[in-house]
Amino acid sequence: MKILQNICFVLLFLATFSSAYAGSCWDGDVADCKVKAEQGDATAQYNLGVMYANGEGVIQDYKQSVNWYRKAAEQGDADAQFNLGVLYSKGQGVIQDYKQSVNWYRKAAEQGNASAQFNLGVLYSKGQGVIQDYKQAVKWFRLSAEQGNASAQYNLGVMYAQGKGVPKDYVMAHMYWNIAAVSGDEDAIKYRGIVEKDMTATQLEKAQDLARDWMNKHQ
């Protein structure tokens, strides 16, 4: 199945910013938010980072976004840590630096941020900012997938289909693609159909049973 040898990077992309505002700081009063941020309020600092990144209420300025995300991130705000990782990945407001991306994604991922877990898996799978390590990629994709990240579920299917970081196993690949397909992931639907052609009826039944059990446990 030659096509399955060429799909590893179909959906290995970096997720975009978390742009949801937190707390009560954001109510349209940018000046009030700045006051709270300057007083050390991590939520206000994060919100200012979002405002500057999106140009909402202020002129878009990625350097200012980095400044305020960093202040919140250093106080342990997982969303700020994740967004700072994205800015380093994209080289927005800072010089592109995948090692810094890994650093901030890891901090957020260890706090359970599913998007950071997914992005950390991406960087391990590509060897960007870290030594390429498919086992680590699988680890972080799995944690993200268990929180409902369909892209991580799809990528786990890829890893199993190609035997990267895990033993090659079409039953497990089908299982994860089946799970991602429930969320409407078109690539998962496509490759699930392809891998089915090389599976026996018994294997298909097992994959479907595993998918049901997984979803009952994690959703």
PASEBA-1860 file (N, C-alpha, C; in nm, 3 decimals):
! residues 219
1> MKILQNIC> 0.085/-0.119/0.000/0.000/0.000/0.000/0.088/0.124/0.000 ~ 0.139/0.158/-0.118/0.235/0.268/-0.130/0.180/0.399/-0.077 ~ 0.053/0.425/-0.095/-0.005/0.552/-0.053/0.010/0.574/0.097 ~ 0.009/0.465/0.175/0.022/0.478/0.318/0.164/0.513/0.360 ~ 0.258/0.502/0.268/0.394/0.541/0.300/0.417/0.691/0.280 ~ 0.317/0.761/0.231/0.336/0.903/0.197/0.241/0.997/0.271 ~ 0.184/0.950/0.382/0.081/1.032/0.446/0.124/1.092/0.579 ~ 0.246/1.064/0.622/0.285/1.104/0.758/0.266/1.252/0.785
9> FVLLFLAT> 0.290/1.334/0.685/0.285/1.478/0.710/0.162/1.545/0.652 ~ 0.063/1.465/0.617/-0.059/1.524/0.562/-0.123/1.621/0.660 ~ -0.126/1.586/0.786/-0.191/1.671/0.885/-0.099/1.704/1.001 ~ 0.030/1.694/0.979/0.122/1.732/1.085/0.148/1.882/1.077 ~ 0.056/1.960/1.130/0.068/2.105/1.125/0.064/2.161/1.265 ~ 0.102/2.286/1.278/0.098/2.350/1.408/-0.035/2.421/1.428 ~ -0.099/2.390/1.538/-0.227/2.453/1.568/-0.209/2.603/1.588 ~ -0.314/2.677/1.563/-0.308/2.823/1.576/-0.330/2.867/1.720
17> FSSAYAGS> -0.329/2.998/1.737/-0.340/3.055/1.871/-0.468/3.014/1.942 ~ -0.456/3.008/2.074/-0.574/3.010/2.158/-0.614/3.156/2.171 ~ -0.734/3.191/2.126/-0.771/3.333/2.124/-0.891/3.364/2.213 ~ -0.925/3.270/2.301/-1.037/3.295/2.391/-0.989/3.381/2.508 ~ -1.069/3.481/2.540/-1.033/3.566/2.653/-1.071/3.496/2.783 ~ -0.996/3.528/2.887/-1.019/3.465/3.016/-1.054/3.572/3.120 ~ -1.130/3.531/3.220/-1.161/3.621/3.331/-1.245/3.740/3.291 ~ -1.242/3.843/3.374/-1.328/3.959/3.354/-1.256/4.080/3.297
25> CWDGDVAD> -1.125/4.064/3.271/-1.047/4.179/3.225/-1.099/4.233/3.093 ~ -1.129/4.142/3.000/-1.168/4.187/2.867/-1.317/4.220/2.862 ~ -1.347/4.349/2.867/-1.486/4.393/2.850/-1.489/4.515/2.758 ~ -1.383/4.529/2.679/-1.374/4.641/2.587/-1.289/4.754/2.641 ~ -1.251/4.747/2.768/-1.173/4.853/2.830/-1.025/4.812/2.830 ~ -0.954/4.847/2.724/-0.814/4.809/2.710/-0.729/4.872/2.819 ~ -0.759/4.999/2.852/-0.682/5.069/2.954/-0.691/4.998/3.089 ~ -0.809/4.954/3.125/-0.827/4.883/3.252/-0.750/4.752/3.250
33> CKVKAEQG> -0.752/4.686/3.135/-0.681/4.559/3.122/-0.531/4.581/3.138 ~ -0.480/4.691/3.082/-0.337/4.721/3.094/-0.298/4.748/3.238 ~ -0.385/4.818/3.309/-0.356/4.847/3.450/-0.343/4.716/3.528 ~ -0.438/4.628/3.508/-0.434/4.499/3.580/-0.313/4.418/3.539 ~ -0.281/4.420/3.408/-0.165/4.345/3.359/-0.036/4.399/3.420 ~ -0.024/4.530/3.427/0.096/4.591/3.483/0.108/4.567/3.633 ~ -0.004/4.536/3.697/-0.003/4.504/3.840/0.032/4.357/3.863 ~ 0.050/4.282/3.753/0.092/4.142/3.765/-0.018/4.040/3.750
41> DATAQYNL> -0.138/4.083/3.708/-0.248/3.989/3.689/-0.222/3.904/3.564 ~ -0.199/3.774/3.583/-0.163/3.686/3.471/-0.275/3.676/3.367 ~ -0.399/3.675/3.413/-0.511/3.667/3.320/-0.517/3.791/3.232 ~ -0.497/3.908/3.293/-0.497/4.033/3.216/-0.378/4.035/3.119 ~ -0.265/3.985/3.161/-0.147/3.978/3.073/-0.176/3.889/2.953 ~ -0.236/3.774/2.979/-0.273/3.684/2.869/-0.371/3.753/2.773 ~ -0.472/3.819/2.830/-0.572/3.886/2.746/-0.510/3.996/2.661 ~ -0.416/4.069/2.718/-0.347/4.172/2.639/-0.268/4.109/2.525
49> GVMYANGE> -0.209/3.993/2.553/-0.138/3.922/2.448/-0.230/3.886/2.333 ~ -0.351/3.840/2.367/-0.450/3.807/2.264/-0.488/3.932/2.184 ~ -0.512/4.042/2.254/-0.552/4.166/2.188/-0.446/4.213/2.089 ~ -0.319/4.212/2.132/-0.212/4.257/2.043/-0.191/4.159/1.927 ~ -0.209/4.030/1.951/-0.193/3.932/1.844/-0.302/3.947/1.738 ~ -0.423/3.980/1.782/-0.537/3.989/1.690/-0.567/4.132/1.644 ~ -0.502/4.231/1.708/-0.533/4.370/1.673/-0.672/4.410/1.716 ~ -0.713/4.365/1.834/-0.847/4.395/1.885/-0.837/4.500/1.996
57> GVIQDYKQ> -0.883/4.622/1.966/-0.877/4.731/2.062/-0.743/4.802/2.064 ~ -0.646/4.743/1.993/-0.512/4.801/1.982/-0.460/4.772/1.841 ~ -0.353/4.841/1.803/-0.290/4.809/1.675/-0.218/4.676/1.689 ~ -0.237/4.588/1.591/-0.172/4.457/1.597/-0.021/4.474/1.611 ~ 0.034/4.403/1.708/0.177/4.417/1.737/0.224/4.286/1.802 ~ 0.289/4.202/1.723/0.331/4.072/1.775/0.438/4.083/1.883 ~ 0.521/4.187/1.875/0.622/4.204/1.979/0.558/4.232/2.114 ~ 0.454/4.315/2.113/0.380/4.340/2.237/0.307/4.215/2.282
65> SVNWYRKA> 0.256/4.139/2.185/0.188/4.014/2.218/0.285/3.920/2.289 ~ 0.405/3.906/2.234/0.508/3.822/2.296/0.538/3.870/2.438 ~ 0.552/4.002/2.453/0.583/4.060/2.583/0.481/4.020/2.689 ~ 0.352/4.034/2.655/0.249/4.006/2.756/0.225/3.857/2.774 ~ 0.235/3.780/2.667/0.224/3.635/2.683/0.337/3.583/2.773 ~ 0.458/3.637/2.753/0.571/3.589/2.832/0.549/3.615/2.981 ~ 0.498/3.733/3.013/0.474/3.766/3.153/0.373/3.669/3.215 ~ 0.266/3.639/3.141/0.166/3.544/3.191/0.222/3.402/3.194
73> AEQGDADA> 0.298/3.367/3.090/0.355/3.232/3.081/0.450/3.205/3.196 ~ 0.527/3.304/3.233/0.623/3.287/3.343/0.552/3.271/3.477 ~ 0.424/3.307/3.481/0.343/3.285/3.601/0.268/3.153/3.595 ~ 0.292/3.078/3.486/0.233/2.944/3.476/0.104/2.935/3.397 ~ 0.064/3.043/3.327/-0.059/3.039/3.248/-0.037/2.950/3.125 ~ -0.109/2.838/3.120/-0.087/2.739/3.014/-0.124/2.791/2.876 ~ -0.232/2.869/2.866/-0.271/2.923/2.736/-0.167/3.022/2.684 ~ -0.111/3.101/2.774/-0.006/3.195/2.736/0.119/3.120/2.693
81> QFNLGVLY> 0.151/3.014/2.764/0.266/2.931/2.727/0.248/2.872/2.588 ~ 0.128/2.822/2.562/0.099/2.765/2.430/0.112/2.871/2.321 ~ 0.050/2.987/2.343/0.054/3.092/2.241/0.195/3.144/2.218 ~ 0.274/3.150/2.323/0.414/3.191/2.308/0.489/3.088/2.223 ~ 0.457/2.961/2.243/0.516/2.857/2.159/0.479/2.873/2.013 ~ 0.355/2.911/1.986/0.310/2.934/1.848/0.388/3.049/1.786 ~ 0.404/3.158/1.860/0.476/3.275/1.807/0.621/3.240/1.774 ~ 0.684/3.161/1.860/0.820/3.117/1.830/0.823/3.023/1.710
89> SKGQGVIQ> 0.722/2.939/1.696/0.716/2.849/1.580/0.704/2.926/1.450 ~ 0.625/3.033/1.454/0.598/3.109/1.332/0.695/3.224/1.310 ~ 0.772/3.258/1.414/0.863/3.372/1.402/0.788/3.503/1.395 ~ 0.685/3.515/1.477/0.606/3.638/1.481/0.635/3.711/1.611 ~ 0.696/3.830/1.598/0.731/3.908/1.716/0.863/3.867/1.777 ~ 0.916/3.755/1.730/1.045/3.702/1.775/1.112/3.635/1.656 ~ 1.242/3.609/1.668/1.310/3.528/1.567/1.260/3.384/1.581 ~ 1.227/3.321/1.469/1.178/3.183/1.473/1.278/3.095/1.546
97> DYKQSVNW> 1.227/3.018/1.643/1.315/2.938/1.726/1.236/2.817/1.777 ~ 1.257/2.703/1.712/1.180/2.583/1.749/1.218/2.531/1.887 ~ 1.341/2.554/1.931/1.377/2.511/2.066/1.295/2.585/2.171 ~ 1.274/2.715/2.147/1.188/2.790/2.238/1.043/2.744/2.228 ~ 1.001/2.709/2.106/0.865/2.654/2.089/0.849/2.530/2.174 ~ 0.946/2.439/2.163/0.941/2.315/2.240/0.934/2.346/2.389 ~ 1.015/2.440/2.433/1.018/2.477/2.574/0.881/2.521/2.624 ~ 0.816/2.611/2.549/0.687/2.663/2.595/0.573/2.565/2.572
105> YRKAAEQG> 0.578/2.491/2.461/0.476/2.387/2.441/0.482/2.283/2.553 ~ 0.605/2.245/2.590/0.618/2.143/2.693/0.557/2.189/2.826 ~ 0.584/2.314/2.862/0.528/2.366/2.988/0.376/2.360/2.987 ~ 0.316/2.400/2.874/0.170/2.397/2.863/0.119/2.254/2.854 ~ 0.191/2.169/2.779/0.150/2.030/2.761/0.149/1.955/2.894 ~ 0.248/1.984/2.977/0.255/1.916/3.106/0.144/1.961/3.200 ~ 0.080/2.073/3.167/-0.037/2.117/3.244/-0.167/2.063/3.184 ~ -0.154/1.985/3.076/-0.271/1.923/3.017/-0.332/1.997/2.900
113> NASAQFNL> -0.262/2.098/2.845/-0.314/2.171/2.730/-0.307/2.082/2.606 ~ -0.423/2.045/2.553/-0.429/1.948/2.442/-0.364/2.000/2.315 ~ -0.379/2.129/2.287/-0.318/2.185/2.166/-0.166/2.185/2.177 ~ -0.115/2.215/2.297/0.029/2.213/2.318/0.082/2.070/2.307 ~ 0.007/1.975/2.358/0.047/1.834/2.345/0.055/1.795/2.199 ~ -0.044/1.836/2.122/-0.044/1.805/1.979/0.076/1.868/1.910 ~ 0.100/1.998/1.934/0.211/2.067/1.868/0.346/2.009/1.909 ~ 0.358/1.969/2.035/0.482/1.907/2.080/0.504/1.775/2.005
121> GVLYSKGQ> 0.395/1.701/1.984/0.405/1.579/1.904/0.450/1.608/1.762 ~ 0.399/1.717/1.705/0.440/1.757/1.570/0.589/1.783/1.564 ~ 0.640/1.860/1.661/0.782/1.895/1.660/0.870/1.772/1.679 ~ 0.828/1.680/1.764/0.904/1.555/1.779/0.900/1.472/1.650 ~ 0.787/1.470/1.583/0.776/1.390/1.461/0.861/1.447/1.348 ~ 0.880/1.580/1.350/0.959/1.645/1.245/1.104/1.668/1.285 ~ 1.134/1.654/1.414/1.269/1.684/1.459/1.300/1.831/1.455 ~ 1.202/1.914/1.491/1.221/2.059/1.492/1.233/2.107/1.637
129> GVIQDYKQ> 1.351/2.157/1.671/1.374/2.203/1.808/1.413/2.092/1.903 ~ 1.401/1.969/1.858/1.439/1.850/1.935/1.492/1.745/1.839 ~ 1.560/1.644/1.893/1.599/1.530/1.811/1.472/1.455/1.771 ~ 1.459/1.420/1.645/1.340/1.349/1.599/1.320/1.222/1.681 ~ 1.201/1.206/1.733/1.173/1.094/1.822/1.026/1.056/1.806 ~ 1.001/0.951/1.729/0.863/0.913/1.700/0.791/0.861/1.825 ~ 0.865/0.800/1.916/0.801/0.750/2.039/0.749/0.867/2.122 ~ 0.827/0.973/2.129/0.781/1.093/2.200/0.663/1.157/2.126
137> AVKWFRLS> 0.668/1.155/1.994/0.556/1.210/1.916/0.428/1.133/1.948 ~ 0.438/1.001/1.950/0.322/0.918/1.981/0.271/0.948/2.122 ~ 0.362/0.963/2.216/0.323/0.993/2.355/0.237/1.118/2.362 ~ 0.283/1.226/2.297/0.210/1.352/2.307/0.084/1.352/2.222 ~ 0.088/1.287/2.106/-0.034/1.274/2.026/-0.139/1.197/2.105 ~ -0.097/1.093/2.175/-0.192/1.012/2.250/-0.261/1.092/2.360 ~ -0.181/1.169/2.433/-0.238/1.252/2.541/-0.337/1.353/2.484 ~ -0.303/1.413/2.371/-0.392/1.510/2.308/-0.518/1.442/2.254
145> AEQGNASA> -0.498/1.325/2.193/-0.611/1.249/2.137/-0.712/1.212/2.244 ~ -0.662/1.178/2.362/-0.751/1.138/2.471/-0.834/1.254/2.524 ~ -0.795/1.376/2.486/-0.876/1.493/2.522/-0.968/1.535/2.407 ~ -0.972/1.453/2.303/-1.066/1.480/2.193/-1.009/1.553/2.074 ~ -0.876/1.570/2.067/-0.815/1.639/1.953/-0.816/1.546/1.831 ~ -0.900/1.577/1.734/-0.916/1.490/1.618/-0.789/1.482/1.533 ~ -0.714/1.591/1.527/-0.589/1.590/1.451/-0.488/1.494/1.513 ~ -0.484/1.491/1.645/-0.396/1.398/1.715/-0.441/1.254/1.692
153> QYNLGVMY> -0.571/1.233/1.692/-0.625/1.100/1.665/-0.587/1.054/1.525 ~ -0.601/1.145/1.430/-0.562/1.114/1.292/-0.413/1.079/1.284 ~ -0.329/1.161/1.349/-0.186/1.139/1.341/-0.144/1.008/1.407 ~ -0.213/0.968/1.511/-0.185/0.837/1.571/-0.214/0.726/1.471 ~ -0.320/0.743/1.393/-0.349/0.646/1.288/-0.235/0.637/1.189 ~ -0.178/0.753/1.154/-0.065/0.758/1.063/0.054/0.683/1.122 ~ 0.083/0.708/1.249/0.198/0.646/1.314/0.184/0.494/1.314 ~ 0.065/0.445/1.343/0.042/0.301/1.342/0.046/0.243/1.201
161> AQGKGVPK> -0.006/0.317/1.104/-0.005/0.268/0.967/0.136/0.254/0.913 ~ 0.225/0.341/0.959/0.362/0.340/0.909/0.462/0.279/1.007 ~ 0.415/0.243/1.127/0.505/0.183/1.224/0.611/0.278/1.273 ~ 0.573/0.401/1.300/0.668/0.502/1.350/0.639/0.530/1.497 ~ 0.732/0.487/1.582/0.715/0.506/1.726/0.633/0.397/1.792 ~ 0.570/0.316/1.709/0.488/0.203/1.754/0.500/0.092/1.651 ~ 0.468/-0.033/1.687/0.468/-0.140/1.587/0.364/-0.111/1.478 ~ 0.397/-0.144/1.355/0.301/-0.124/1.246/0.177/-0.209/1.271
169> DYVMAHMY> 0.061/-0.147/1.267/-0.061/-0.218/1.306/-0.180/-0.150/1.240 ~ -0.233/-0.213/1.137/-0.347/-0.155/1.065/-0.474/-0.155/1.149 ~ -0.486/-0.249/1.242/-0.604/-0.249/1.330/-0.606/-0.121/1.414 ~ -0.491/-0.087/1.471/-0.483/0.035/1.553/-0.495/0.160/1.467 ~ -0.438/0.156/1.347/-0.451/0.270/1.256/-0.598/0.294/1.223 ~ -0.668/0.186/1.190/-0.811/0.196/1.158/-0.888/0.248/1.278 ~ -0.853/0.198/1.397/-0.922/0.242/1.519/-0.913/0.394/1.536 ~ -0.791/0.447/1.526/-0.774/0.591/1.547/-0.837/0.672/1.435
177> WNIAAVSG> -0.827/0.624/1.312/-0.892/0.696/1.202/-1.044/0.692/1.216 ~ -1.095/0.580/1.267/-1.238/0.570/1.291/-1.283/0.672/1.395 ~ -1.202/0.687/1.500/-1.234/0.784/1.606/-1.229/0.926/1.552 ~ -1.123/0.957/1.475/-1.112/1.091/1.417/-1.223/1.119/1.317 ~ -1.266/1.014/1.247/-1.372/1.029/1.147/-1.504/1.073/1.210 ~ -1.526/1.032/1.335/-1.648/1.073/1.406/-1.655/1.225/1.417 ~ -1.539/1.288/1.427/-1.532/1.435/1.435/-1.534/1.499/1.297 ~ -1.544/1.417/1.193/-1.554/1.468/1.056/-1.422/1.489/0.987
185> DEDAIKYR> -1.314/1.433/1.042/-1.182/1.450/0.979/-1.181/1.377/0.844 ~ -1.170/1.453/0.736/-1.183/1.396/0.602/-1.066/1.306/0.566 ~ -0.945/1.342/0.612/-0.830/1.255/0.584/-0.844/1.122/0.655 ~ -0.896/1.126/0.777/-0.917/1.002/0.852/-1.017/0.913/0.780 ~ -1.123/0.973/0.729/-1.223/0.896/0.654/-1.161/0.834/0.530 ~ -1.080/0.913/0.460/-1.015/0.866/0.337/-0.922/0.749/0.363 ~ -0.832/0.763/0.460/-0.732/0.659/0.482/-0.788/0.539/0.556 ~ -0.892/0.560/0.634/-0.961/0.445/0.694/-1.015/0.355/0.583
193> GIVEKDMT> -1.072/0.417/0.480/-1.123/0.340/0.367/-1.014/0.266/0.292 ~ -0.897/0.329/0.281/-0.785/0.267/0.208/-0.731/0.147/0.285 ~ -0.709/0.165/0.416/-0.650/0.057/0.494/-0.745/-0.062/0.507 ~ -0.874/-0.037/0.501/-0.973/-0.145/0.511/-0.953/-0.251/0.403 ~ -0.901/-0.208/0.289/-0.885/-0.301/0.176/-0.781/-0.409/0.204 ~ -0.692/-0.385/0.300/-0.589/-0.483/0.335/-0.617/-0.550/0.469 ~ -0.740/-0.535/0.518/-0.775/-0.594/0.647/-0.877/-0.705/0.630 ~ -0.868/-0.806/0.714/-0.965/-0.914/0.713/-1.091/-0.869/0.788
201> ATQLEKAQ> -1.197/-0.946/0.772/-1.322/-0.916/0.842/-1.301/-0.919/0.993 ~ -1.219/-1.013/1.039/-1.190/-1.024/1.183/-1.115/-0.901/1.232 ~ -1.019/-0.854/1.154/-0.944/-0.734/1.192/-1.033/-0.611/1.196 ~ -1.122/-0.600/1.098/-1.214/-0.486/1.096/-1.304/-0.485/1.217 ~ -1.354/-0.603/1.252/-1.442/-0.613/1.368/-1.368/-0.575/1.495 ~ -1.243/-0.620/1.506/-1.162/-0.586/1.623/-1.137/-0.436/1.629 ~ -1.103/-0.374/1.516/-1.077/-0.230/1.512/-1.200/-0.151/1.554 ~ -1.316/-0.194/1.508/-1.440/-0.125/1.542/-1.474/-0.139/1.690
209> DLARDWMN> -1.449/-0.260/1.744/-1.472/-0.282/1.887/-1.378/-0.195/1.970 ~ -1.252/-0.188/1.928/-1.154/-0.106/2.001/-1.193/0.042/1.997 ~ -1.241/0.087/1.883/-1.282/0.227/1.870/-1.399/0.258/1.963 ~ -1.495/0.169/1.970/-1.610/0.189/2.059/-1.565/0.194/2.204 ~ -1.477/0.099/2.241/-1.428/0.095/2.379/-1.351/0.223/2.413 ~ -1.267/0.269/2.318/-1.187/0.388/2.339/-1.277/0.510/2.360 ~ -1.378/0.522/2.278/-1.467/0.638/2.287/-1.550/0.635/2.415 ~ -1.589/0.516/2.457/-1.663/0.506/2.583/-1.576/0.547/2.701
217> KHQ> -1.447/0.522/2.690/-1.355/0.553/2.798/-1.314/0.701/2.800 ~ -1.297/0.759/2.682/-1.238/0.893/2.674/-1.336/1.003/2.639 ~ -1.458/0.970/2.605/-1.552/1.075/2.565/-1.681/1.067/2.643
END
